[in-house]
Amino acid sequence: MTELGLRNDVYRRPLATALDRLGLAEGWSCVDVGAGGGDVSVALAEIVGHEGRVYATDNDPRARDVVAAAAAAHSQVVAITQAGEELLLPELVDLAFCRFLLMHVMDPVIVLARMASAVRPGGWVVAQEPITSAGRVGGAPLSMPVARHPDVGALLPALILQARLEVVDAWAEAPAGAGPGPVADYLATLTEVDPGEDPVVLPPLVTVLGRRPLGTG
């Protein structure tokens, strides 16, 4: 969980920016797809309040207990073991959100399409994915061979369109630093190499706000 905690710390601003531009408010119903450690689920729950609901889904059965522990103070969070490709909820929601998920799945468009079908007409699908090779350590590009689509962020607006969603907004943000601190610590957890005093730019996180067109059933 150390890695997830660091990731939540260094990428907190892109998440806050996305939720602010989206206008997330009390009473919304949401699904956090690929919830992992539950950091996004908790952030959503803190905004939607007790009148809202947050479904936290992940294909790893262990994530259910992790999310439950992270969201213990938020009774509106419901943890479900479910893959993004099989997303099926008991109700249509206002928002389907994923972060650092599409880079690992077989077909990102299939997952985005399932997310689109999970939201009401006029509802939102928000994805945040990296461009790994755009990250830099001492000027050298990063790589992530364990990810199926390490640079999927560069394609994200087009993928949203392929999932038959409207692109309402899109941008990229990247945490940066030099010397000791959370940016260096997070990079060390990913690569098992301490960057020391080298300047670090973490992979830019591309955010796309997509909307399901009205009149779609």
Sequence and secondary structure as in RCSB ss.txt:
>XXXX:A:sequence
MTELGLRNDVYRRPLATALDRLGLAEGWSCVDVGAGGGDVSVALAEIVGHEGRVYATDNDPRARDVVAAAAAAHS
QVVAITQAGEELLLPELVDLAFCRFLLMHVMDPVIVLARMASAVRPGGWVVAQEPITSAGRVGGAPLSMPVARHP
DVGALLPALILQARLEVVDAWAEAPAGAGPGPVADYLATLTEVDPGEDPVVLPPLVTVLGRRPLGTG
>XXXX:A:secstr
 HHHHHHHHHTHHHHHHHHHHHT  TT EEEEET TTSHHHHHHHHHH TTSEEEEEESSHHHHHHHHHHTTT T
TEEEEE  GGG   SS EEEEEEES TTTSS HHHHHHHHHHHEEEEEEEEEEEE GGG EETTEE   TTSSST
TGGGGHHHHHHHTT EEEEEEEE  EEESSSHHHHHHHHHHS   TTSEEE   EEEEEEE  TT  
